[in-house]
Amino acid sequence: MAQVQIDVLLTEDQLRTRTRELAADIRATLADEPLVLIGVLKGCVPFIGDLARELSGDVAIDYVQVSSYGDGKTSTGVFQLKKDHDINIEGRHVVVVEDIVDSGLTLARLRELLATRRPASLTAVAMLSKPDARSHESRVEHVGFEIPNVFVVGYGLDHAESYRNLPFVGVLRESHG
Ligand code: 5GP
């Protein structure tokens, strides 16, 4: 039977502190402009909630959902928009909120799409980034933590829809025996 072990990579405290810093960085860049946060479902959920609470001023929140992973641990490499945002972003300052940037495909395609909708500015924030996994050129203005090229779960990130509720980020290890 497969046994699952999760090794903590980033603690709840580390995530909380870094979220506060990221919110301050975003405000340092965009001053007190009204913002539209566009979260990438489903992994963004804990992060966008925590980030929004740390951001001062006028903050609207909306979501998109894209599919690239299916149930597995590797990207299918195909970008498909499953849910679009509702808020009109023309002339607004948009911040894309991602759980993790891996190959960069999702963010690269999303940025292209959102740019056609003529926002006043478009930036991206990701709690995690795997620079060694990057195969698509995609800008991420604000990164919480750079991590090695390992499969992680928790703080919104799943494996087959489980573990999103973990308050920390951990490395999933499956052993058979
Ligand atoms: P990308 O398009 O950058 O390759 O992948 C982005 C998406 O892949 C993320 O939003 C996330 O849903 C998923 N992903 C990438 N790396 C991991 C990982 O280590 N763990 C989990 N659970 N999902 C990941």
Backbone and ligand atoms as CSV (ligand in chain L), in Angstrom:
chain,resi,resn,atom,element,x,y,z
A,1,MET,N,N,0.837,-1.196,0.000
A,1,MET,CA,C,0.000,0.000,0.000
A,1,MET,C,C,0.875,1.249,0.000
A,2,ALA,N,N,0.450,2.279,-0.743
A,2,ALA,CA,C,1.252,3.513,-0.805
A,2,ALA,C,C,1.128,4.292,0.502
A,3,GLN,N,N,2.258,4.717,1.037
A,3,GLN,CA,C,2.239,5.533,2.244
A,3,GLN,C,C,2.665,6.949,1.861
A,4,VAL,N,N,1.960,7.895,2.451
A,4,VAL,CA,C,2.227,9.289,2.096
A,4,VAL,C,C,2.879,10.003,3.269
A,5,GLN,N,N,3.947,10.714,2.953
A,5,GLN,CA,C,4.614,11.520,3.984
A,5,GLN,C,C,4.774,12.934,3.429
A,6,ILE,N,N,4.524,13.909,4.280
A,6,ILE,CA,C,4.661,15.295,3.833
A,6,ILE,C,C,5.717,15.993,4.690
A,7,ASP,N,N,6.803,16.405,4.050
A,7,ASP,CA,C,7.878,17.110,4.762
A,7,ASP,C,C,7.659,18.611,4.635
A,8,VAL,N,N,7.627,19.300,5.763
A,8,VAL,CA,C,7.371,20.744,5.740
A,8,VAL,C,C,8.519,21.475,5.039
A,9,LEU,N,N,8.141,22.305,4.076
A,9,LEU,CA,C,9.126,23.120,3.354
A,9,LEU,C,C,9.036,24.576,3.813
A,10,LEU,N,N,7.806,25.073,3.967
A,10,LEU,CA,C,7.592,26.460,4.427
A,10,LEU,C,C,6.515,26.439,5.505
A,11,THR,N,N,6.817,27.013,6.636
A,11,THR,CA,C,5.871,26.974,7.746
A,11,THR,C,C,4.789,28.045,7.581
A,12,GLU,N,N,3.740,27.883,8.388
A,12,GLU,CA,C,2.645,28.852,8.390
A,12,GLU,C,C,3.175,30.257,8.707
A,13,ASP,N,N,4.091,30.337,9.641
A,13,ASP,CA,C,4.689,31.627,10.027
A,13,ASP,C,C,5.437,32.271,8.870
A,14,GLN,N,N,6.225,31.463,8.180
A,14,GLN,CA,C,6.982,31.987,7.033
A,14,GLN,C,C,6.041,32.513,5.959
A,15,LEU,N,N,4.959,31.784,5.697
A,15,LEU,CA,C,3.996,32.193,4.670
A,15,LEU,C,C,3.311,33.501,5.070
A,16,ARG,N,N,2.960,33.606,6.351
A,16,ARG,CA,C,2.260,34.803,6.830
A,16,ARG,C,C,3.157,36.040,6.726
A,17,THR,N,N,4.395,35.887,7.175
A,17,THR,CA,C,5.339,37.012,7.143
A,17,THR,C,C,5.595,37.456,5.706
A,18,ARG,N,N,5.799,36.481,4.829
A,18,ARG,CA,C,6.111,36.814,3.428
A,18,ARG,C,C,4.906,37.456,2.738
A,19,THR,N,N,3.705,37.012,3.087
A,19,THR,CA,C,2.499,37.603,2.483
A,19,THR,C,C,2.407,39.093,2.833
A,20,ARG,N,N,2.724,39.396,4.084
A,20,ARG,CA,C,2.705,40.792,4.529
A,20,ARG,C,C,3.714,41.616,3.724
A,21,GLU,N,N,4.893,41.046,3.520
A,21,GLU,CA,C,5.933,41.750,2.754
A,21,GLU,C,C,5.507,41.943,1.299
A,22,LEU,N,N,4.881,40.919,0.722
A,22,LEU,CA,C,4.441,41.022,-0.676
A,22,LEU,C,C,3.379,42.108,-0.827
A,23,ALA,N,N,2.470,42.183,0.128
A,23,ALA,CA,C,1.436,43.225,0.084
A,23,ALA,C,C,2.088,44.609,0.140
A,24,ALA,N,N,3.098,44.750,0.975
A,24,ALA,CA,C,3.798,46.035,1.076
A,24,ALA,C,C,4.524,46.346,-0.236
A,25,ASP,N,N,5.128,45.337,-0.855
A,25,ASP,CA,C,5.823,45.539,-2.138
A,25,ASP,C,C,4.840,45.983,-3.223
A,26,ILE,N,N,3.672,45.344,-3.244
A,26,ILE,CA,C,2.668,45.689,-4.263
A,26,ILE,C,C,2.210,47.134,-4.065
A,27,ARG,N,N,1.966,47.513,-2.831
A,27,ARG,CA,C,1.548,48.898,-2.559
A,27,ARG,C,C,2.673,49.886,-2.852
A,28,ALA,N,N,3.935,49.460,-2.630
A,28,ALA,CA,C,5.071,50.346,-2.931
A,28,ALA,C,C,5.133,50.615,-4.429
A,29,THR,N,N,4.718,49.640,-5.241
A,29,THR,CA,C,4.757,49.790,-6.705
A,29,THR,C,C,3.535,50.554,-7.208
A,30,LEU,N,N,2.382,50.257,-6.658
A,30,LEU,CA,C,1.133,50.801,-7.213
A,30,LEU,C,C,0.507,51.889,-6.326
A,31,ALA,N,N,1.279,52.357,-5.362
A,31,ALA,CA,C,0.819,53.420,-4.447
A,31,ALA,C,C,-0.578,53.095,-3.918
A,32,ASP,N,N,-1.456,54.096,-3.869
A,32,ASP,CA,C,-2.773,53.804,-3.294
A,32,ASP,C,C,-3.856,53.659,-4.364
A,33,GLU,N,N,-3.427,53.234,-5.569
A,33,GLU,CA,C,-4.392,53.011,-6.666
A,33,GLU,C,C,-5.392,51.903,-6.289
A,34,PRO,N,N,-6.640,52.015,-6.755
A,34,PRO,CA,C,-7.553,50.877,-6.619
A,34,PRO,C,C,-7.006,49.685,-7.412
A,35,LEU,N,N,-7.112,48.495,-6.837
A,35,LEU,CA,C,-6.543,47.303,-7.474
A,35,LEU,C,C,-7.641,46.299,-7.806
A,36,VAL,N,N,-7.400,45.515,-8.860
A,36,VAL,CA,C,-8.216,44.330,-9.103
A,36,VAL,C,C,-7.287,43.118,-8.988
A,37,LEU,N,N,-7.527,42.303,-7.974
A,37,LEU,CA,C,-6.776,41.053,-7.855
A,37,LEU,C,C,-7.504,40.004,-8.679
A,38,ILE,N,N,-6.775,39.315,-9.547
A,38,ILE,CA,C,-7.373,38.205,-10.286
A,38,ILE,C,C,-6.653,36.924,-9.888
A,39,GLY,N,N,-7.341,36.130,-9.094
A,39,GLY,CA,C,-6.759,34.886,-8.595
A,39,GLY,C,C,-6.950,33.754,-9.594
A,40,VAL,N,N,-5.953,32.893,-9.662
A,40,VAL,CA,C,-6.032,31.726,-10.548
A,40,VAL,C,C,-6.477,30.528,-9.701
A,41,LEU,N,N,-7.733,30.126,-9.929
A,41,LEU,CA,C,-8.321,29.013,-9.173
A,41,LEU,C,C,-7.679,27.690,-9.576
A,42,LYS,N,N,-7.641,26.677,-8.661
A,42,LYS,CA,C,-8.172,26.776,-7.318
A,42,LYS,C,C,-7.075,27.067,-6.303
A,43,GLY,N,N,-5.857,26.908,-6.718
A,43,GLY,CA,C,-4.732,26.964,-5.779
A,43,GLY,C,C,-4.514,28.304,-5.097
A,44,CYS,N,N,-5.066,29.380,-5.688
A,44,CYS,CA,C,-4.798,30.724,-5.148
A,44,CYS,C,C,-5.579,31.017,-3.874
A,45,VAL,N,N,-6.564,30.186,-3.533
A,45,VAL,CA,C,-7.581,30.587,-2.553
A,45,VAL,C,C,-7.040,31.044,-1.185
A,46,PRO,N,N,-6.209,30.245,-0.493
A,46,PRO,CA,C,-5.716,30.751,0.791
A,46,PRO,C,C,-4.850,32.000,0.614
A,47,PHE,N,N,-4.007,31.981,-0.411
A,47,PHE,CA,C,-3.068,33.089,-0.617
A,47,PHE,C,C,-3.790,34.387,-0.942
A,48,ILE,N,N,-4.774,34.344,-1.847
A,48,ILE,CA,C,-5.442,35.594,-2.244
A,48,ILE,C,C,-6.225,36.162,-1.057
A,49,GLY,N,N,-6.766,35.279,-0.218
A,49,GLY,CA,C,-7.486,35.748,0.972
A,49,GLY,C,C,-6.542,36.444,1.936
A,50,ASP,N,N,-5.410,35.813,2.192
A,50,ASP,CA,C,-4.433,36.403,3.126
A,50,ASP,C,C,-3.846,37.688,2.557
A,51,LEU,N,N,-3.540,37.664,1.257
A,51,LEU,CA,C,-2.939,38.845,0.625
A,51,LEU,C,C,-3.903,40.026,0.637
A,52,ALA,N,N,-5.162,39.751,0.285
A,52,ALA,CA,C,-6.162,40.826,0.228
A,52,ALA,C,C,-6.322,41.491,1.590
A,53,ARG,N,N,-6.262,40.690,2.653
A,53,ARG,CA,C,-6.401,41.255,4.000
A,53,ARG,C,C,-5.223,42.133,4.385
A,54,GLU,N,N,-4.066,41.863,3.780
A,54,GLU,CA,C,-2.866,42.657,4.096
A,54,GLU,C,C,-2.759,43.915,3.231
A,55,LEU,N,N,-3.570,43.977,2.163
A,55,LEU,CA,C,-3.482,45.134,1.266
A,55,LEU,C,C,-4.392,46.252,1.759
A,56,SER,N,N,-3.838,47.439,1.845
A,56,SER,CA,C,-4.651,48.585,2.230
A,56,SER,C,C,-5.404,49.098,1.008
A,57,GLY,N,N,-6.394,49.954,1.252
A,57,GLY,CA,C,-7.075,50.651,0.162
A,57,GLY,C,C,-8.132,49.825,-0.539
A,58,ASP,N,N,-8.491,50.312,-1.743
A,58,ASP,CA,C,-9.592,49.747,-2.523
A,58,ASP,C,C,-9.091,48.516,-3.287
A,59,VAL,N,N,-9.628,47.352,-2.939
A,59,VAL,CA,C,-9.187,46.099,-3.575
A,59,VAL,C,C,-10.412,45.291,-4.002
A,60,ALA,N,N,-10.537,45.061,-5.307
A,60,ALA,CA,C,-11.589,44.169,-5.819
A,60,ALA,C,C,-10.960,42.797,-6.082
A,61,ILE,N,N,-11.787,41.768,-5.976
A,61,ILE,CA,C,-11.257,40.412,-6.156
A,61,ILE,C,C,-12.096,39.661,-7.182
A,62,ASP,N,N,-11.418,39.040,-8.113
A,62,ASP,CA,C,-12.106,38.192,-9.090
A,62,ASP,C,C,-11.213,36.984,-9.385
A,63,TYR,N,N,-11.756,36.051,-10.169
A,63,TYR,CA,C,-11.037,34.791,-10.391
A,63,TYR,C,C,-11.100,34.351,-11.844
A,64,VAL,N,N,-10.075,33.644,-12.251
A,64,VAL,CA,C,-10.133,32.860,-13.484
A,64,VAL,C,C,-9.793,31.428,-13.104
A,65,GLN,N,N,-10.195,30.503,-13.958
A,65,GLN,CA,C,-9.751,29.120,-13.760
A,65,GLN,C,C,-9.228,28.600,-15.079
A,66,VAL,N,N,-8.076,28.011,-15.024
A,66,VAL,CA,C,-7.484,27.436,-16.228
A,66,VAL,C,C,-7.157,25.984,-15.926
A,67,SER,N,N,-7.045,25.179,-16.946
A,67,SER,CA,C,-6.643,23.806,-16.668
A,67,SER,C,C,-5.331,23.535,-17.373
A,68,SER,N,N,-4.416,22.940,-16.636
A,68,SER,CA,C,-3.188,22.491,-17.278
A,68,SER,C,C,-2.658,21.227,-16.630
A,69,TYR,N,N,-3.244,20.859,-15.477
A,69,TYR,CA,C,-2.642,19.762,-14.711
A,69,TYR,C,C,-3.443,18.468,-14.658
A,70,GLY,N,N,-4.768,18.500,-14.808
A,70,GLY,CA,C,-5.546,17.281,-14.622
A,70,GLY,C,C,-5.366,16.756,-13.207
A,71,ASP,N,N,-5.319,15.451,-13.056
A,71,ASP,CA,C,-5.186,14.853,-11.730
A,71,ASP,C,C,-3.750,14.504,-11.376
A,72,GLY,N,N,-2.862,14.678,-12.321
A,72,GLY,CA,C,-1.498,14.176,-12.120
A,72,GLY,C,C,-0.562,15.186,-11.499
A,73,LYS,N,N,0.721,14.867,-11.567
A,73,LYS,CA,C,1.725,15.731,-10.976
A,73,LYS,C,C,2.497,16.508,-12.031
A,74,THR,N,N,2.156,16.292,-13.297
A,74,THR,CA,C,2.863,17.026,-14.343
A,74,THR,C,C,1.872,17.761,-15.227
A,75,SER,N,N,2.308,18.907,-15.731
A,75,SER,CA,C,1.438,19.730,-16.550
A,75,SER,C,C,1.126,19.022,-17.865
A,76,THR,N,N,-0.126,19.216,-18.343
A,76,THR,CA,C,-0.479,18.645,-19.642
A,76,THR,C,C,0.085,19.509,-20.764
A,77,GLY,N,N,0.538,20.718,-20.395
A,77,GLY,CA,C,1.141,21.597,-21.391
A,77,GLY,C,C,0.134,22.316,-22.267
A,78,VAL,N,N,-1.151,22.149,-21.947
A,78,VAL,CA,C,-2.194,22.802,-22.741
A,78,VAL,C,C,-2.902,23.825,-21.862
A,79,PHE,N,N,-3.041,25.038,-22.384
A,79,PHE,CA,C,-3.703,26.087,-21.613
A,79,PHE,C,C,-5.146,26.203,-22.070
A,80,GLN,N,N,-6.056,26.008,-21.124
A,80,GLN,CA,C,-7.476,26.126,-21.459
A,80,GLN,C,C,-8.157,26.977,-20.403
A,81,LEU,N,N,-8.850,28.038,-20.836
A,81,LEU,CA,C,-9.563,28.902,-19.896
A,81,LEU,C,C,-10.909,28.270,-19.573
A,82,LYS,N,N,-11.092,27.875,-18.303
A,82,LYS,CA,C,-12.349,27.221,-17.916
A,82,LYS,C,C,-13.341,28.207,-17.338
A,83,LYS,N,N,-12.826,29.270,-16.717
A,83,LYS,CA,C,-13.696,30.309,-16.153
A,83,LYS,C,C,-13.014,31.657,-16.327
A,84,ASP,N,N,-13.763,32.611,-16.877
A,84,ASP,CA,C,-13.206,33.949,-17.081
A,84,ASP,C,C,-13.585,34.849,-15.901
A,85,HIS,N,N,-12.884,35.968,-15.755
A,85,HIS,CA,C,-13.259,36.921,-14.701
A,85,HIS,C,C,-14.489,37.713,-15.129
A,86,ASP,N,N,-15.195,38.284,-14.143
A,86,ASP,CA,C,-16.423,39.047,-14.434
A,86,ASP,C,C,-16.171,40.552,-14.484
A,87,ILE,N,N,-15.239,41.028,-13.675
A,87,ILE,CA,C,-14.994,42.475,-13.574
A,87,ILE,C,C,-14.344,42.984,-14.858
A,88,ASN,N,N,-14.821,44.141,-15.336
A,88,ASN,CA,C,-14.188,44.781,-16.496
A,88,ASN,C,C,-12.869,45.402,-16.047
A,89,ILE,N,N,-11.759,44.960,-16.637
A,89,ILE,CA,C,-10.443,45.412,-16.151
A,89,ILE,C,C,-9.849,46.541,-16.993
A,90,GLU,N,N,-10.585,47.015,-17.998
A,90,GLU,CA,C,-10.053,48.089,-18.845
A,90,GLU,C,C,-9.760,49.329,-17.984
A,91,GLY,N,N,-8.536,49.825,-18.086
A,91,GLY,CA,C,-8.144,51.031,-17.354
A,91,GLY,C,C,-7.886,50.804,-15.868
A,92,ARG,N,N,-7.883,49.547,-15.415
A,92,ARG,CA,C,-7.689,49.257,-13.992
A,92,ARG,C,C,-6.315,48.636,-13.750
A,93,HIS,N,N,-5.864,48.740,-12.515
A,93,HIS,CA,C,-4.575,48.148,-12.150
A,93,HIS,C,C,-4.817,46.711,-11.699
A,94,VAL,N,N,-4.340,45.781,-12.518
A,94,VAL,CA,C,-4.626,44.360,-12.296
A,94,VAL,C,C,-3.395,43.649,-11.733
A,95,VAL,N,N,-3.631,42.853,-10.700
A,95,VAL,CA,C,-2.571,42.009,-10.140
A,95,VAL,C,C,-3.045,40.557,-10.231
A,96,VAL,N,N,-2.349,39.755,-11.023
A,96,VAL,CA,C,-2.662,38.325,-11.118
A,96,VAL,C,C,-2.052,37.626,-9.900
A,97,VAL,N,N,-2.875,36.805,-9.233
A,97,VAL,CA,C,-2.422,36.134,-8.003
A,97,VAL,C,C,-2.375,34.628,-8.245
A,98,GLU,N,N,-1.162,34.097,-8.238
A,98,GLU,CA,C,-0.937,32.657,-8.509
A,98,GLU,C,C,-0.383,31.977,-7.273
A,99,ASP,N,N,-0.755,30.721,-7.083
A,99,ASP,CA,C,-0.144,29.927,-6.022
A,99,ASP,C,C,1.324,29.655,-6.324
A,100,ILE,N,N,1.573,29.163,-7.554
A,100,ILE,CA,C,2.927,28.739,-7.904
A,100,ILE,C,C,3.156,28.917,-9.399
A,101,VAL,N,N,4.331,29.362,-9.760
A,101,VAL,CA,C,4.716,29.407,-11.173
A,101,VAL,C,C,5.728,28.301,-11.392
A,102,ASP,N,N,5.356,27.378,-12.264
A,102,ASP,CA,C,6.156,26.177,-12.505
A,102,ASP,C,C,6.789,26.295,-13.893
A,103,SER,N,N,6.145,25.756,-14.924
A,103,SER,CA,C,6.698,25.919,-16.275
A,103,SER,C,C,6.570,27.372,-16.744
A,104,GLY,N,N,5.585,28.085,-16.179
A,104,GLY,CA,C,5.337,29.470,-16.587
A,104,GLY,C,C,4.270,29.579,-17.662
A,105,LEU,N,N,3.793,28.431,-18.156
A,105,LEU,CA,C,2.799,28.427,-19.238
A,105,LEU,C,C,1.522,29.173,-18.841
A,106,THR,N,N,0.978,28.833,-17.664
A,106,THR,CA,C,-0.286,29.430,-17.233
A,106,THR,C,C,-0.176,30.950,-17.185
A,107,LEU,N,N,0.861,31.416,-16.522
A,107,LEU,CA,C,1.001,32.860,-16.348
A,107,LEU,C,C,1.278,33.563,-17.675
A,108,ALA,N,N,2.105,32.958,-18.507
A,108,ALA,CA,C,2.441,33.579,-19.789
A,108,ALA,C,C,1.175,33.759,-20.635
A,109,ARG,N,N,0.379,32.703,-20.728
A,109,ARG,CA,C,-0.845,32.770,-21.549
A,109,ARG,C,C,-1.876,33.724,-20.941
A,110,LEU,N,N,-1.979,33.678,-19.633
A,110,LEU,CA,C,-2.940,34.540,-18.946
A,110,LEU,C,C,-2.574,36.012,-19.123
A,111,ARG,N,N,-1.312,36.305,-19.014
A,111,ARG,CA,C,-0.869,37.695,-19.188
A,111,ARG,C,C,-1.193,38.171,-20.595
A,112,GLU,N,N,-0.952,37.314,-21.593
A,112,GLU,CA,C,-1.263,37.688,-22.984
A,112,GLU,C,C,-2.745,38.012,-23.110
A,113,LEU,N,N,-3.583,37.134,-22.532
A,113,LEU,CA,C,-5.027,37.310,-22.630
A,113,LEU,C,C,-5.475,38.592,-21.935
A,114,LEU,N,N,-5.022,38.798,-20.696
A,114,LEU,CA,C,-5.474,39.960,-19.918
A,114,LEU,C,C,-4.970,41.266,-20.542
A,115,ALA,N,N,-3.786,41.223,-21.144
A,115,ALA,CA,C,-3.228,42.439,-21.763
A,115,ALA,C,C,-4.116,42.931,-22.900
A,116,THR,N,N,-4.802,42.005,-23.586
A,116,THR,CA,C,-5.681,42.414,-24.689
A,116,THR,C,C,-6.900,43.183,-24.165
A,117,ARG,N,N,-7.122,43.112,-22.852
A,117,ARG,CA,C,-8.297,43.784,-22.262
A,117,ARG,C,C,-7.935,45.157,-21.709
A,118,ARG,N,N,-6.761,45.619,-22.060
A,118,ARG,CA,C,-6.286,46.992,-21.836
A,118,ARG,C,C,-6.363,47.476,-20.384
A,119,PRO,N,N,-5.790,46.705,-19.445
A,119,PRO,CA,C,-5.703,47.225,-18.069
A,119,PRO,C,C,-4.723,48.394,-18.016
A,120,ALA,N,N,-4.849,49.243,-16.987
A,120,ALA,CA,C,-3.903,50.357,-16.822
A,120,ALA,C,C,-2.513,49.804,-16.539
A,121,SER,N,N,-2.462,48.726,-15.768
A,121,SER,CA,C,-1.190,48.029,-15.543
A,121,SER,C,C,-1.500,46.576,-15.235
A,122,LEU,N,N,-0.508,45.733,-15.473
A,122,LEU,CA,C,-0.688,44.294,-15.259
A,122,LEU,C,C,0.581,43.766,-14.595
A,123,THR,N,N,0.429,43.274,-13.376
A,123,THR,CA,C,1.571,42.670,-12.684
A,123,THR,C,C,1.124,41.315,-12.134
A,124,ALA,N,N,2.096,40.533,-11.708
A,124,ALA,CA,C,1.765,39.212,-11.167
A,124,ALA,C,C,2.507,38.982,-9.869
A,125,VAL,N,N,1.810,38.287,-8.975
A,125,VAL,CA,C,2.428,37.872,-7.713
A,125,VAL,C,C,2.182,36.370,-7.554
A,126,ALA,N,N,3.227,35.650,-7.164
A,126,ALA,CA,C,3.091,34.214,-6.905
A,126,ALA,C,C,3.741,33.919,-5.567
A,127,MET,N,N,3.078,33.137,-4.739
A,127,MET,CA,C,3.691,32.788,-3.469
A,127,MET,C,C,4.940,31.934,-3.696
A,128,LEU,N,N,4.874,31.027,-4.701
A,128,LEU,CA,C,6.002,30.127,-4.942
A,128,LEU,C,C,6.426,30.192,-6.405
A,129,SER,N,N,7.699,29.960,-6.625
A,129,SER,CA,C,8.208,29.871,-7.985
A,129,SER,C,C,9.253,28.772,-8.040
A,130,LYS,N,N,9.213,28.005,-9.146
A,130,LYS,CA,C,10.242,26.972,-9.367
A,130,LYS,C,C,11.061,27.397,-10.578
A,131,PRO,N,N,12.097,28.212,-10.370
A,131,PRO,CA,C,12.845,28.740,-11.524
A,131,PRO,C,C,13.446,27.640,-12.400
A,132,ASP,N,N,13.814,26.501,-11.798
A,132,ASP,CA,C,14.452,25.428,-12.585
A,132,ASP,C,C,13.478,24.707,-13.511
A,133,ALA,N,N,12.165,24.919,-13.295
A,133,ALA,CA,C,11.164,24.229,-14.106
A,133,ALA,C,C,10.662,25.097,-15.263
A,134,ARG,N,N,11.183,26.309,-15.360
A,134,ARG,CA,C,10.617,27.269,-16.316
A,134,ARG,C,C,10.913,26.889,-17.764
A,135,SER,N,N,9.866,26.756,-18.571
A,135,SER,CA,C,10.068,26.526,-20.000
A,135,SER,C,C,9.387,27.620,-20.824
A,136,HIS,N,N,8.560,28.441,-20.168
A,136,HIS,CA,C,7.908,29.556,-20.858
A,136,HIS,C,C,8.337,30.856,-20.197
A,137,GLU,N,N,8.655,31.817,-21.018
A,137,GLU,CA,C,9.065,33.129,-20.520
A,137,GLU,C,C,7.848,33.834,-19.934
A,138,SER,N,N,7.807,34.011,-18.618
A,138,SER,CA,C,6.675,34.749,-18.063
A,138,SER,C,C,7.163,35.605,-16.906
A,139,ARG,N,N,6.826,36.866,-16.959
A,139,ARG,CA,C,7.277,37.778,-15.897
A,139,ARG,C,C,6.451,37.563,-14.636
A,140,VAL,N,N,7.130,37.540,-13.486
A,140,VAL,CA,C,6.455,37.527,-12.183
A,140,VAL,C,C,7.122,38.630,-11.367
A,141,GLU,N,N,6.407,39.723,-11.186
A,141,GLU,CA,C,7.023,40.868,-10.522
A,141,GLU,C,C,7.305,40.596,-9.047
A,142,HIS,N,N,6.416,39.832,-8.398
A,142,HIS,CA,C,6.563,39.589,-6.956
A,142,HIS,C,C,6.515,38.086,-6.684
A,143,VAL,N,N,7.576,37.567,-6.086
A,143,VAL,CA,C,7.652,36.135,-5.762
A,143,VAL,C,C,7.874,35.978,-4.266
A,144,GLY,N,N,7.056,35.111,-3.660
A,144,GLY,CA,C,7.220,34.860,-2.224
A,144,GLY,C,C,8.481,34.077,-1.931
A,145,PHE,N,N,8.550,32.874,-2.498
A,145,PHE,CA,C,9.701,31.993,-2.258
A,145,PHE,C,C,10.064,31.269,-3.550
A,146,GLU,N,N,11.346,31.191,-3.826
A,146,GLU,CA,C,11.824,30.316,-4.892
A,146,GLU,C,C,12.110,28.955,-4.269
A,147,ILE,N,N,11.560,27.911,-4.886
A,147,ILE,CA,C,11.731,26.569,-4.317
A,147,ILE,C,C,12.340,25.634,-5.367
A,148,PRO,N,N,12.916,24.517,-4.924
A,148,PRO,CA,C,13.461,23.562,-5.886
A,148,PRO,C,C,12.362,22.912,-6.718
A,149,ASN,N,N,12.766,22.206,-7.744
A,149,ASN,CA,C,11.817,21.585,-8.667
A,149,ASN,C,C,11.271,20.278,-8.083
A,150,VAL,N,N,10.452,20.413,-7.025
A,150,VAL,CA,C,9.816,19.263,-6.387
A,150,VAL,C,C,8.307,19.523,-6.343
A,151,PHE,N,N,7.527,18.442,-6.225
A,151,PHE,CA,C,6.074,18.590,-6.185
A,151,PHE,C,C,5.642,18.921,-4.761
A,152,VAL,N,N,4.984,20.065,-4.599
A,152,VAL,CA,C,4.593,20.502,-3.260
A,152,VAL,C,C,3.069,20.547,-3.118
A,153,VAL,N,N,2.617,20.431,-1.890
A,153,VAL,CA,C,1.185,20.510,-1.584
A,153,VAL,C,C,0.991,21.449,-0.384
A,154,GLY,N,N,-0.258,21.820,-0.165
A,154,GLY,CA,C,-0.599,22.664,0.975
A,154,GLY,C,C,-0.728,24.119,0.588
A,155,TYR,N,N,-1.323,24.904,1.469
A,155,TYR,CA,C,-1.571,26.331,1.245
A,155,TYR,C,C,-2.213,26.537,-0.145
A,156,GLY,N,N,-3.232,25.726,-0.440
A,156,GLY,CA,C,-3.963,25.851,-1.699
A,156,GLY,C,C,-3.576,24.823,-2.735
A,157,LEU,N,N,-2.377,24.276,-2.620
A,157,LEU,CA,C,-1.894,23.336,-3.637
A,157,LEU,C,C,-2.333,21.912,-3.307
A,158,ASP,N,N,-2.772,21.210,-4.340
A,158,ASP,CA,C,-3.364,19.888,-4.120
A,158,ASP,C,C,-2.546,18.762,-4.719
A,159,HIS,N,N,-2.911,17.559,-4.305
A,159,HIS,CA,C,-2.609,16.375,-5.099
A,159,HIS,C,C,-3.928,15.641,-5.230
A,160,ALA,N,N,-4.457,15.545,-6.464
A,160,ALA,CA,C,-5.772,14.952,-6.722
A,160,ALA,C,C,-6.820,15.543,-5.768
A,161,GLU,N,N,-6.791,16.875,-5.625
A,161,GLU,CA,C,-7.761,17.679,-4.844
A,161,GLU,C,C,-7.602,17.587,-3.329
A,162,SER,N,N,-6.672,16.793,-2.837
A,162,SER,CA,C,-6.441,16.749,-1.387
A,162,SER,C,C,-5.292,17.688,-1.010
A,163,TYR,N,N,-5.214,17.963,0.270
A,163,TYR,CA,C,-4.114,18.720,0.915
A,163,TYR,C,C,-4.176,20.239,0.735
A,164,ARG,N,N,-5.175,20.767,0.003
A,164,ARG,CA,C,-5.220,22.225,-0.187
A,164,ARG,C,C,-5.353,22.951,1.146
A,165,ASN,N,N,-5.929,22.264,2.139
A,165,ASN,CA,C,-6.229,22.888,3.430
A,165,ASN,C,C,-5.022,22.980,4.353
A,166,LEU,N,N,-3.914,22.344,4.027
A,166,LEU,CA,C,-2.767,22.407,4.935
A,166,LEU,C,C,-2.309,23.853,5.083
A,167,PRO,N,N,-2.016,24.307,6.300
A,167,PRO,CA,C,-1.610,25.703,6.478
A,167,PRO,C,C,-0.151,25.958,6.124
A,168,PHE,N,N,0.592,24.890,5.808
A,168,PHE,CA,C,2.004,25.022,5.428
A,168,PHE,C,C,2.187,24.457,4.017
A,169,VAL,N,N,3.384,24.670,3.459
A,169,VAL,CA,C,3.732,24.058,2.170
A,169,VAL,C,C,4.674,22.907,2.449
A,170,GLY,N,N,4.353,21.727,1.884
A,170,GLY,CA,C,5.188,20.557,2.141
A,170,GLY,C,C,5.478,19.776,0.873
A,171,VAL,N,N,6.506,18.957,0.957
A,171,VAL,CA,C,6.881,18.097,-0.168
A,171,VAL,C,C,6.231,16.732,0.049
A,172,LEU,N,N,5.496,16.305,-0.970
A,172,LEU,CA,C,4.763,15.041,-0.878
A,172,LEU,C,C,5.678,13.889,-1.290
A,173,ARG,N,N,5.822,12.953,-0.390
A,173,ARG,CA,C,6.612,11.747,-0.732
A,173,ARG,C,C,5.717,10.520,-0.597
A,174,GLU,N,N,5.660,9.746,-1.659
A,174,GLU,CA,C,4.875,8.507,-1.627
A,174,GLU,C,C,5.843,7.334,-1.642
A,175,SER,N,N,5.706,6.432,-0.673
A,175,SER,CA,C,6.552,5.240,-0.711
A,175,SER,C,C,5.646,4.017,-0.783
A,176,HIS,N,N,6.069,3.017,-1.496
A,176,HIS,CA,C,5.277,1.798,-1.646
A,176,HIS,C,C,5.881,0.692,-0.798
A,177,GLY,N,N,5.022,-0.030,-0.080
A,177,GLY,CA,C,5.567,-1.125,0.718
A,177,GLY,C,C,4.731,-1.399,1.924
L,1,5GP,P1,P,2.619,26.234,-14.879
L,1,5GP,O1,O,1.638,26.621,-15.938
L,1,5GP,O2,O,3.464,27.387,-14.384
L,1,5GP,O3,O,3.453,25.049,-15.297
L,1,5GP,O4,O,1.804,25.648,-13.682
L,1,5GP,C1,C,1.018,26.402,-12.892
L,1,5GP,C2,C,0.043,25.540,-12.134
L,1,5GP,O5,O,0.474,24.186,-11.996
L,1,5GP,C3,C,-0.099,26.049,-10.735
L,1,5GP,O6,O,-1.065,27.063,-10.678
L,1,5GP,C4,C,-0.473,24.799,-9.967
L,1,5GP,O7,O,-1.861,24.610,-9.997
L,1,5GP,C5,C,0.189,23.679,-10.725
L,1,5GP,N1,N,1.458,23.267,-10.087
L,1,5GP,C6,C,2.706,23.539,-10.491
L,1,5GP,N2,N,3.636,23.020,-9.659
L,1,5GP,C7,C,2.930,22.393,-8.676
L,1,5GP,C8,C,3.314,21.666,-7.494
L,1,5GP,O8,O,4.493,21.490,-7.136
L,1,5GP,N3,N,2.303,21.183,-6.731
L,1,5GP,C9,C,1.001,21.346,-7.057
L,1,5GP,N4,N,0.102,20.830,-6.228
L,1,5GP,N5,N,0.592,22.022,-8.151
L,1,5GP,C10,C,1.552,22.549,-8.957
